[in-house]
């Protein structure tokens, strides 16, 4: 009987709200990624690559007011849900 080989360097992940995914625990442990750490994500063709940060000197980006306004706009609840919640909790 033949055994199926399992590739432990590959995993299907479910995309949650706001595009969040969970990096498998074994990978986080192997890469030394802990809660609150910074990782780098980059798009390579049709792939997303997430890299662990190697040093503590992490570059950061300052967002413009326009970008922040866009983030906040995207984060708002739909009007119909807002009405339902206001009605329920008023």
VEXLOLO-192088 format. One record per residue: residue number from 1; residue in one letter; x negated, y, z of N, C-alpha, C in turn. Coordinates in nm, 3 decimals. Example, Ala and Ser with C-alpha at 12.3 -4.5 7.8 and 13.67 -1.06 7.14 Angstrom:
2
1,A,-1.319,-0.569,0.780,-1.230,-0.450,0.780,-1.320,-0.330,0.780
2,S,-1.285,-0.225,0.708,-1.367,-0.106,0.714,-1.290,0.003,0.787
% end
This chain:
90
1,X,-0.084,-0.118,0.000,0.000,0.000,0.000,-0.089,0.125,0.000
2,X,-0.061,0.221,-0.087,-0.144,0.340,-0.095,-0.093,0.447,0.001
3,X,-0.186,0.523,0.053,-0.150,0.633,0.143,-0.151,0.763,0.065
4,X,-0.059,0.849,0.098,-0.055,0.981,0.037,-0.150,1.071,0.115
5,X,-0.238,1.141,0.042,-0.328,1.234,0.110,-0.255,1.365,0.135
6,X,-0.277,1.418,0.253,-0.216,1.545,0.289,-0.322,1.653,0.285
7,X,-0.294,1.760,0.211,-0.386,1.873,0.202,-0.357,1.966,0.319
8,X,-0.448,1.969,0.417,-0.428,2.053,0.536,-0.465,2.199,0.511
9,X,-0.514,2.230,0.391,-0.548,2.368,0.355,-0.437,2.434,0.275
10,X,-0.321,2.372,0.273,-0.210,2.422,0.194,-0.081,2.398,0.271
11,X,0.006,2.495,0.272,0.131,2.483,0.349,0.238,2.569,0.284
12,X,0.360,2.523,0.282,0.473,2.605,0.237,0.522,2.684,0.357
13,X,0.536,2.815,0.341,0.580,2.902,0.450,0.710,2.970,0.410
14,X,0.798,2.990,0.506,0.924,3.058,0.480,0.906,3.207,0.505
15,X,0.952,3.288,0.411,0.946,3.433,0.426,1.068,3.477,0.506
16,X,1.042,3.547,0.617,1.148,3.594,0.706,1.181,3.740,0.674
17,X,1.262,3.802,0.758,1.299,3.941,0.740,1.177,4.032,0.727
18,X,1.189,4.132,0.645,1.083,4.229,0.620,0.955,4.165,0.567
19,X,0.968,4.048,0.504,0.854,3.983,0.441,0.759,3.912,0.535
20,X,0.799,3.890,0.659,0.709,3.826,0.755,0.697,3.676,0.730
21,X,0.576,3.624,0.750,0.551,3.480,0.746,0.469,3.445,0.870
22,X,0.477,3.320,0.912,0.398,3.274,1.026,0.282,3.190,0.975
23,X,0.162,3.228,1.014,0.043,3.149,0.979,0.043,3.028,1.071
24,X,0.031,2.907,1.015,0.034,2.787,1.099,-0.067,2.794,1.215
25,X,-0.025,2.743,1.331,-0.106,2.749,1.453,-0.245,2.690,1.433
26,X,-0.256,2.575,1.366,-0.387,2.512,1.345,-0.480,2.604,1.267
27,X,-0.425,2.674,1.169,-0.507,2.766,1.090,-0.551,2.885,1.175
28,X,-0.457,2.941,1.254,-0.492,3.055,1.341,-0.603,3.016,1.437
29,X,-0.591,2.897,1.496,-0.693,2.850,1.590,-0.827,2.832,1.519
30,X,-0.826,2.770,1.402,-0.950,2.745,1.327,-1.018,2.875,1.285
31,X,-0.937,2.977,1.255,-0.991,3.106,1.209,-1.013,3.205,1.323
32,X,-0.971,3.167,1.444,-0.987,3.256,1.559,-0.892,3.374,1.558
33,X,-0.777,3.358,1.493,-0.677,3.466,1.487,-0.585,3.453,1.608
34,X,-0.574,3.563,1.684,-0.485,3.563,1.800,-0.385,3.677,1.788
35,X,-0.283,3.675,1.872,-0.179,3.778,1.869,-0.241,3.917,1.878
36,X,-0.199,4.005,1.789,-0.248,4.143,1.788,-0.370,4.165,1.701
37,X,-0.432,4.057,1.651,-0.548,4.072,1.564,-0.507,4.134,1.430
38,X,-0.604,4.193,1.364,-0.584,4.251,1.231,-0.632,4.149,1.128
39,X,-0.551,4.126,1.026,-0.591,4.041,0.914,-0.577,4.124,0.786
40,X,-0.650,4.084,0.684,-0.641,4.154,0.556,-0.558,4.070,0.460
41,X,-0.462,4.134,0.395,-0.382,4.066,0.293,-0.410,4.133,0.160
42,X,-0.430,4.051,0.058,-0.450,4.108,-0.075,-0.379,4.023,-0.179
43,X,-0.336,4.089,-0.286,-0.266,4.023,-0.395,-0.369,3.989,-0.502
44,X,-0.376,3.862,-0.538,-0.465,3.818,-0.645,-0.381,3.746,-0.749
45,X,-0.346,3.817,-0.855,-0.258,3.758,-0.956,-0.123,3.728,-0.896
46,X,-0.083,3.601,-0.899,0.046,3.562,-0.841,0.029,3.500,-0.702
47,X,-0.082,3.533,-0.634,-0.110,3.478,-0.501,-0.126,3.590,-0.399
48,X,-0.097,3.556,-0.274,-0.126,3.645,-0.162,-0.231,3.575,-0.078
49,X,-0.343,3.642,-0.054,-0.452,3.585,0.025,-0.460,3.663,0.156
50,X,-0.460,3.591,0.268,-0.471,3.653,0.400,-0.605,3.613,0.459
51,X,-0.686,3.712,0.496,-0.820,3.685,0.549,-0.830,3.732,0.693
52,X,-0.896,3.650,0.776,-0.923,3.690,0.914,-1.028,3.801,0.912
53,X,-1.016,3.896,1.003,-1.114,4.004,1.013,-1.239,3.950,1.081
54,X,-1.353,3.970,1.020,-1.479,3.914,1.072,-1.541,3.998,1.183
55,X,-1.523,4.129,1.178,-1.585,4.213,1.282,-1.480,4.305,1.344
56,X,-1.520,4.374,1.449,-1.425,4.459,1.521,-1.412,4.598,1.460
57,X,-1.494,4.631,1.361,-1.488,4.761,1.297,-1.387,4.756,1.183
58,X,-1.260,4.767,1.218,-1.152,4.752,1.121,-1.117,4.887,1.060
59,X,-1.127,4.898,0.928,-1.084,5.023,0.865,-0.931,5.034,0.874
60,X,-0.881,5.153,0.884,-0.737,5.171,0.889,-0.696,5.279,0.791
61,X,-0.568,5.285,0.765,-0.516,5.379,0.668,-0.422,5.476,0.737
62,X,-0.428,5.601,0.699,-0.335,5.701,0.750,-0.227,5.720,0.645
63,X,-0.102,5.697,0.685,0.010,5.708,0.592,0.056,5.853,0.580
64,X,0.103,5.889,0.461,0.155,6.024,0.438,0.295,6.034,0.499
65,X,0.342,6.157,0.518,0.477,6.178,0.569,0.580,6.114,0.477
66,X,0.558,6.124,0.347,0.650,6.065,0.249,0.657,5.914,0.265
67,X,0.542,5.849,0.285,0.540,5.703,0.304,0.613,5.663,0.432
68,X,0.593,5.739,0.538,0.660,5.710,0.665,0.811,5.727,0.649
69,X,0.853,5.833,0.580,0.996,5.854,0.555,1.055,5.736,0.477
70,X,0.981,5.685,0.380,1.026,5.570,0.301,1.037,5.445,0.388
71,X,0.939,5.423,0.475,0.945,5.309,0.568,1.071,5.318,0.654
72,X,1.097,5.437,0.708,1.213,5.455,0.795,1.345,5.436,0.718
73,X,1.348,5.483,0.594,1.467,5.466,0.511,1.494,5.317,0.487
74,X,1.389,5.241,0.459,1.402,5.097,0.435,1.444,5.022,0.561
75,X,1.413,5.079,0.677,1.437,5.011,0.805,1.578,5.034,0.859
76,X,1.657,5.121,0.792,1.791,5.152,0.842,1.888,5.038,0.815
77,X,1.987,5.025,0.905,2.093,4.926,0.887,2.187,4.970,0.775
78,X,2.245,4.875,0.703,2.346,4.911,0.604,2.464,4.982,0.671
79,X,2.529,5.074,0.599,2.637,5.154,0.658,2.749,5.068,0.715
80,X,2.787,4.960,0.643,2.898,4.878,0.692,2.862,4.810,0.825
81,X,2.738,4.768,0.841,2.695,4.705,0.966,2.686,4.809,1.077
82,X,2.640,4.928,1.044,2.633,5.036,1.142,2.772,5.067,1.197
83,X,2.873,5.075,1.108,3.010,5.101,1.151,3.061,4.991,1.243
84,X,3.036,4.865,1.206,3.081,4.752,1.289,3.018,4.758,1.428
85,X,2.889,4.786,1.433,2.820,4.792,1.562,2.869,4.908,1.648
86,X,2.889,5.024,1.584,2.939,5.140,1.658,3.077,5.109,1.715
87,X,3.162,5.044,1.634,3.296,5.010,1.678,3.291,4.911,1.794
88,X,3.204,4.812,1.783,3.194,4.708,1.886,3.141,4.763,2.019
89,X,3.043,4.853,2.012,2.978,4.900,2.134,3.026,5.036,2.183
90,X,3.129,5.091,2.119,3.183,5.221,2.163,3.295,5.204,2.262
% end
